[in-house]
Amino acid sequence: RIVQEKSDQIASLEKQIETLTEETRAEMTELLQAQTDAEYKASELHEANLEISTKMEALESEKIDLERRLEEAHNSDKVHADSITELENKVREKEEIIAALQNTLSEQNEKLQIES
């Protein structure tokens, strides 16, 4: 009788261990999936940041070219005031776009730091 009780207790403990092992496996699978998802999101954000940085560099270059042309226009007697105003507007527009891209980049970097 005692042997049967001990045998039942062992069987019960083995069943509990099996259940805990299955639960642990399921939790590990969920954690690994969450980690994979987070890494994928981080990768996407890094890629987006690279795109934004590339756009910003191109815009900076365009802005510098426009500023040079504007300087030349100011120094030339042949250029009309309309042309100068147009160049000034283009420079301002580039500056606004660059500022907006910098804000986006900052926000995405904050997201990356939060998710890390």
C-alpha positions in Angstrom: 0.0 0.0 0.0 2.8 2.5 0.9 4.6 1.5 -2.3 1.5 2.3 -4.3 1.1 5.7 -2.6 4.7 6.6 -3.3 4.3 5.4 -6.9 1.2 7.5 -7.3 3.1 10.5 -5.8 6.0 10.0 -8.2 3.6 9.8 -11.1 1.9 12.9 -10.0 5.2 14.8 -9.6 6.3 13.6 -13.0 3.1 14.9 -14.5 3.6 18.3 -12.8 7.2 18.4 -14.2 5.9 17.6 -17.7 3.3 20.3 -17.5 5.8 22.9 -16.2 8.2 21.9 -19.0 5.6 22.4 -21.6 4.6 25.8 -20.2 8.2 26.9 -20.0 8.7 25.8 -23.6 5.6 27.8 -24.7 6.8 30.9 -22.8 10.3 30.6 -24.3 8.7 30.3 -27.8 6.7 33.5 -27.1 9.8 35.3 -25.8 11.9 34.3 -28.8 9.1 35.5 -31.2 8.9 38.8 -29.3 12.6 39.2 -29.6 12.6 38.4 -33.3 9.7 40.9 -33.8 11.6 43.6 -31.9 14.8 43.0 -33.9 12.8 43.2 -37.2 11.3 46.5 -36.1 14.7 47.9 -35.1 16.1 46.8 -38.5 13.2 48.6 -40.3 13.8 51.7 -38.3 17.5 51.6 -39.0 16.8 51.3 -42.7 14.3 54.2 -42.6 16.9 56.3 -40.7 19.4 55.5 -43.4 17.0 56.6 -46.1 16.2 59.8 -44.2 19.9 60.5 -43.7 20.6 60.0 -47.5 17.7 62.4 -48.3 19.0 65.0 -45.9 22.5 64.8 -47.4 21.1 65.3 -50.9 18.9 68.2 -49.7 21.9 69.8 -47.9 23.9 69.6 -51.1 21.0 71.2 -53.1 20.6 73.9 -50.4 24.3 74.7 -50.6 24.1 74.9 -54.4 21.1 77.2 -54.1 22.8 79.4 -51.6 25.8 79.7 -53.9 23.5 80.6 -56.8 21.8 83.1 -54.6 25.1 84.7 -53.6 26.0 84.9 -57.3 22.6 86.5 -58.0 23.2 89.1 -55.3 26.6 90.0 -56.8 25.3 90.2 -60.4 23.7 93.3 -61.8 21.8 91.3 -64.5 19.6 89.3 -62.2 16.1 90.4 -61.5 14.7 90.7 -58.0 12.2 87.9 -58.8 15.0 85.5 -59.4 16.6 86.3 -56.1 13.2 85.9 -54.3 12.7 82.6 -56.0 16.1 81.3 -54.9 15.6 82.5 -51.4 12.2 80.7 -51.3 13.9 77.5 -52.6 16.6 77.7 -49.9 14.0 78.2 -47.2 12.0 75.3 -48.5 15.0 73.0 -48.4 15.8 74.2 -44.8 12.2 73.4 -43.7 12.3 69.9 -45.3 15.7 69.2 -43.7 14.3 70.3 -40.3 11.3 68.0 -40.7 13.5 65.1 -41.6 15.8 65.8 -38.6 12.7 65.7 -36.4 11.6 62.4 -37.9 15.1 61.0 -37.4 15.2 62.1 -33.8 11.8 60.5 -33.1 12.8 57.3 -34.7 16.0 57.2 -32.7 14.1 57.7 -29.5 11.8 54.8 -30.5 14.9 52.6 -31.1 16.3 53.5 -27.7 13.0 52.8 -26.0 12.6 49.4 -27.7 16.2 48.4 -26.9 
